[in-house]
Amino acid sequence: MPDSAKRPYSSPLRAESARRTRLLVRDAAARLFAERGYVSTTVRNVAEAAGVSTRTVFTAFPGGKAELFHEALHAAIQGDTDAAPAARTPRDGDPVERILEQMVGYSTDVLE
């Protein structure tokens, strides 16, 4: 079959399932970050709390724990539990971005 004749695969059910899994993982991570703190929470802890595999966590959040924290913080500040991350675009002066930049700066200072 020639490449030009192939149709792209698209499944709305699969996309919705992936979105729900991503929200489940993000919410589990947010709970653990609040209970245990960022440093004491591992990706494995998040996977167990969400009832998924560690690989699923990394599939949903390729950036790992840092990306999970970023998404959980966005949801907490915006009160937005259902918005797809791709639908949000950071604005100039976004308080979440400023907070994250400060946290990275503080963490770097501590590690040095």
C-alpha positions, 0 to 999 in steps of 0.5 A, a space after each residue: 500500500 503506498 504511503 499516500 494512501 494511508 489514513 492517519 489513525 485517530 480515535 476520540 475514545 482513546 484520546 478521551 481515555 488518555 485525557 482522563 488518565 492524565 487528570 487522574 495522575 495529575 490529581 494524585 500527584 497534587 495530593 501527594 505533593 501537598 501531603 508529603 512535599 515535592 522532594 518526598 514524593 516519587 513518580 512511583 508513589 504517584 503511579 501507585 496513588 493513581 492506580 497506574 504503572 510508572 511507565 503510564 505516568 511518564 507517557 502522560 508526563 514525559 517531563 516526569 515529576 517536574 512536569 507533574 508539579 507544574 501541571 498540578 500547580 497550574 490547576 491549583 492556581 487556576 482552579 481548572 481541573 478539566 482543561 487540557 494542558 495544550 489549551 492553556 498558553 502562558 501569558 506574560 506575567 503569568 503568576 504560575 510561571 513566576 512562581 516556578 522560576 523563583 522555585 527553580 532559582 531557590 532550588 539551584 541556590 540550595 543545591 550549590 
